[in-house]
């Protein structure tokens, strides 16, 4: 049976939505070192974020294929970039309910699936960020 492109996209969206609906239920424990990075006061990362920059940021086009090719340092830089770019403009800091370590775990898990190469990182991040307050 051949599945159309639209059906595959719907399945991917459903799986990603389910993943992030359940993500807060799997995270427990102390956020630890993420408190310092969530303050926005950390030094610039040594590595560049994954993906090709567009207008000075990777946020719009970076996807799971880029994520899977990245090193740990590049992934950490990507999470910092995502957090900074996706913070409301009215906020004076880049604080988020989703700590950076948890964001790394979620993006790693979401990008492991065979169908995930074209999933945009910012869409995955904002969905996880939306559910982060429920994990507390």
N, C-alpha and C positions, 0 to 999 in steps of 0.2 A: 504494500500500500504506500503510495507516495503522498507525503504531506506537503501542502503548499507553504509558501514563504510566510503568508499571513498567520497561518496556524502555528508555525514555529515561533514567530514573534510573540504571539499571544501566550504560548507555553512558556517562553523565556520570561516574559513579564510576570506571569503568574508565579513561576518558581522564584524569581527575584523578590516579588512581593511577599511570598510566604516566608522566605528566608529572613527578611527583615522584620516580619511580624513576630517571628519566633526568636530572633536574635536577643532581645532583652531578657528572655527567659533563660538563656544559656549562660549569661555573664554574671558571675558572682565574685565577691571579694573586694579587696582594697584597690583603688585606682592608682595608688602609690606614686610612681615617678611622673605620671601624666599630669599631676596637678601643676608642676612647674612649667610643663610645655603648654598647658591650656591657658596660662596667664598671658601668653603673647610676648613675654619678656625674654625668651630664649634667643641665643645667638643664631645667626643665619646658618642653615645646615651646610655641611661640607659638600654634599652631593646635590646634583640638579634633580628636579622632579622628573618622573617618567613622562614620555610623550613629547610631541612637537609643540613648542610654544606658538601661540597665535595671539597677537596684540599683547605680548609680554607675559602671558599666562598659559599654562597647560590645561587649565580647568575645563574648557569647553570641549576639547577633542580627545583627551587621554582616555583610553579604554582598557579593558582587561588584558588585551594582547600586549599593550605597553607595560602594564603592571607585571605581568608574568615574566617579561624580559628584564625587569629591573632588579637591582641589588637591594638589600635591606636598607642601606643608607638612602638610595634613590626613592624607595617606597616611603620611608619616614619623611623625606623632603616633600614628597607628593601629598601626604596627609597634612602636613603643615600648610602647604599651598592651598589645598582644598578648604581647610578650616579658615584660612585667612580670606579667601575669595568668597566664601559662602556665608560669611558673617554679615548680618544686616548692616547697612551703611550707617545707621544711626548709632551703632555700638562703637565705643571708643577702644575696645579691646577685641581680640579674636577668640573670645571665650566660647566654649561649646559644651553642651551637655554630654556629648560623645567624646570621651577622652581618646587621645591619639593611639594608645596601645590597643584599645578596643576597636578603633577604626581600622588599624592594621589587620587585626584578626578577621574582622567582617569582610574587608576587601579581599584578603587572601582566600577566605572560604568561598565567597561569591565568584571569584575569578578562576577557581579550580574546575568548575563545570566545563564540559566539552563545548557547550554552546555559547559560552560567555565572552569569547574574544571581542565581540563588537559592543558589549555593554559599556556605556560611558561611566567613568568613575564618579563624576559629580552626581549623577542620578542615584547611584548606589549609596554614596555618602550622605546625601540629603535625606534619603529615606531612613537610613540607620540613625541619623541625627534626630529625626522626628520622633523615633521610638525610644531614644536614650533616656528621657526623663522617666519612662515607665519601668526601667530596670532598677531604679533606686528603691 
